[in-house]
Amino acid sequence: MTATYTKMIAATTEWLARHSIDALRISVGLVFLGFGFLKFFPGVSPAEELAVGTLEQLTFGVVSGGVALAVVAVTECFIGLTLVTGKFLKSGLLVMAGALVGFMSPLVLFFTDMFPGGPPTLEAQYILKDVVLVTAAMVIAARALGARLVPARERTASDVKLAA
């Protein structure tokens, strides 16, 4: 490798280590804000029926209809705002952990509706993409709890021992 190429790779690696997790946090936050915002307008969100049905099942019918939709909307927007702004991030991540369990639960609660006779429905695919949100949340939480992304050339001997 040439010296110029090596310097470019090092600079790119540094930039990614410094900014990629914040970019992930903000982009996931925008996804939550977008989906949550739609739920404030009945009939607009394509996931409205599924969200309401899921919350009704999870609360044994205590929370239903428009109240269920409002709870989901407020929850998603709160998560989104904490991720986008970085304010109250640990609280937002805690709420997100609980919400992600709820988001994935239709795969158990409504399995036969999600996989009628084999391949997943569009709703099931919508839920399955939440696996990406779960893993993104894990990375964001690791950073919020003190983990660092450090380029390999900046690692110290103690960092290498910890990684082993």
C-alpha positions as CSV (number, residue, x, y, z in Angstrom):
1,M,0.0,0.0,0.0
2,T,1.1,3.5,-0.7
3,A,1.6,6.0,2.1
4,T,-1.2,8.2,0.8
5,Y,-3.6,5.2,0.7
6,T,-2.6,4.2,4.2
7,K,-3.3,7.7,5.5
8,M,-6.6,7.9,3.7
9,I,-7.7,4.6,5.3
10,A,-6.5,5.8,8.7
11,A,-8.4,9.1,8.4
12,T,-11.5,7.3,7.3
13,T,-11.2,4.8,10.1
14,E,-10.8,7.6,12.7
15,W,-13.8,9.5,11.3
16,L,-16.0,6.4,11.4
17,A,-14.9,5.5,14.9
18,R,-15.7,9.1,16.0
19,H,-19.0,9.6,14.2
20,S,-20.7,6.3,13.1
21,I,-22.4,5.4,16.4
22,D,-23.9,8.9,16.7
23,A,-25.1,8.7,13.1
24,L,-26.7,5.3,13.9
25,R,-28.3,6.8,17.0
26,I,-29.8,9.7,15.1
27,S,-31.0,7.7,12.2
28,V,-32.7,5.1,14.4
29,G,-34.2,8.0,16.3
30,L,-35.6,9.5,13.1
31,V,-37.1,6.1,12.2
32,F,-38.9,6.0,15.6
33,L,-40.0,9.6,15.3
34,G,-41.4,9.0,11.8
35,F,-43.3,5.8,12.7
36,G,-44.5,7.3,16.0
37,F,-45.6,10.5,14.4
38,L,-47.8,8.7,11.9
39,K,-49.7,7.0,14.7
40,F,-51.0,10.3,16.1
41,F,-53.2,10.4,13.0
42,P,-55.7,7.5,13.0
43,G,-55.8,5.7,9.7
44,V,-52.4,7.0,8.5
45,S,-50.0,4.4,9.9
46,P,-49.9,1.1,8.0
47,A,-49.0,-0.6,11.3
48,E,-52.0,0.9,13.2
49,E,-54.1,-2.2,13.4
50,L,-51.2,-4.4,14.3
51,A,-50.0,-1.9,17.0
52,V,-53.4,-1.6,18.6
53,G,-54.1,-5.4,18.5
54,T,-50.7,-6.2,20.0
55,L,-51.1,-3.7,22.9
56,E,-54.6,-5.0,23.5
57,Q,-53.3,-8.5,23.8
58,L,-50.3,-7.6,25.9
59,T,-52.5,-5.6,28.4
60,F,-55.2,-8.2,28.4
61,G,-57.6,-5.7,26.9
62,V,-57.0,-3.0,29.5
63,V,-55.5,-0.6,26.9
64,S,-57.3,-0.7,23.6
65,G,-58.4,1.3,20.6
66,G,-57.4,4.9,20.3
67,V,-55.7,4.9,23.7
68,A,-53.5,2.0,22.7
69,L,-52.6,3.8,19.5
70,A,-51.8,7.0,21.5
71,V,-49.6,5.0,23.9
72,V,-47.6,3.5,21.1
73,A,-47.3,6.9,19.3
74,V,-46.1,8.6,22.5
75,T,-43.7,5.8,23.3
76,E,-42.1,5.7,19.8
77,C,-41.8,9.5,19.7
78,F,-40.2,9.6,23.2
79,I,-37.7,7.0,22.1
80,G,-37.0,8.9,18.9
81,L,-36.5,12.2,20.6
82,T,-34.1,10.8,23.1
83,L,-32.1,9.2,20.3
84,V,-32.0,12.2,18.0
85,T,-31.2,14.7,20.8
86,G,-29.0,12.5,23.0
87,K,-30.9,13.9,26.0
88,F,-32.3,11.4,28.5
89,L,-30.6,8.7,26.4
90,K,-30.4,6.0,29.0
91,S,-34.1,6.5,29.8
92,G,-35.0,6.3,26.1
93,L,-32.9,3.2,25.7
94,L,-34.7,1.6,28.7
95,V,-38.1,2.4,27.2
96,M,-36.8,1.2,23.8
97,A,-35.8,-2.2,25.3
98,G,-39.3,-2.8,26.6
99,A,-40.9,-1.5,23.4
100,L,-38.8,-3.7,21.2
101,V,-40.1,-6.7,23.1
102,G,-43.6,-5.4,22.4
103,F,-42.7,-4.8,18.7
104,M,-41.5,-8.4,18.3
105,S,-44.4,-10.0,20.2
106,P,-46.8,-10.2,17.2
107,L,-44.6,-13.0,15.9
108,V,-45.7,-15.0,18.9
109,L,-49.2,-13.6,19.5
110,F,-50.3,-13.7,15.9
111,F,-48.0,-16.3,14.4
112,T,-50.7,-17.9,12.2
113,D,-51.7,-14.5,10.9
114,M,-48.0,-13.6,10.2
115,F,-47.2,-16.8,8.5
116,P,-50.4,-18.1,6.9
117,G,-49.4,-21.3,5.2
118,G,-45.7,-20.6,4.9
119,P,-44.0,-17.4,3.8
120,P,-44.3,-14.3,6.0
121,T,-46.9,-11.6,5.3
122,L,-45.8,-8.0,4.7
123,E,-46.7,-7.4,8.4
124,A,-44.4,-10.2,9.5
125,Q,-41.6,-8.8,7.3
126,Y,-42.2,-5.4,8.9
127,I,-41.8,-6.9,12.3
128,L,-38.7,-9.0,11.3
129,K,-36.9,-5.9,10.3
130,D,-37.0,-4.9,13.9
131,V,-34.1,-7.3,14.5
132,V,-32.0,-4.6,12.9
133,L,-33.4,-2.0,15.4
134,V,-32.6,-4.4,18.3
135,T,-29.0,-4.8,17.2
136,A,-28.7,-1.0,16.6
137,A,-30.1,-0.4,20.1
138,M,-27.4,-2.7,21.5
139,V,-24.6,-0.7,19.8
140,I,-26.1,2.6,20.9
141,A,-26.6,1.3,24.5
142,A,-23.0,0.1,24.7
143,R,-21.8,3.6,23.8
144,A,-24.2,5.2,26.3
145,L,-22.9,2.9,29.0
146,G,-19.3,3.8,28.3
147,A,-18.0,1.5,25.5
148,R,-15.8,3.1,22.9
149,L,-15.1,2.3,19.3
150,V,-11.4,2.7,18.9
151,P,-9.4,2.3,15.6
152,A,-7.0,-0.7,15.9
153,R,-3.9,1.4,15.6
154,E,-5.0,3.5,18.6
155,R,-5.5,0.5,20.9
156,T,-3.2,0.1,23.8
157,A,-1.7,-3.1,25.2
158,S,-4.4,-3.2,27.9
159,D,-7.2,-2.8,25.3
160,V,-5.8,-5.8,23.4
161,K,-5.7,-7.9,26.6
162,L,-9.3,-6.9,27.4
163,A,-10.5,-8.0,23.9
164,A,-8.9,-11.4,24.2
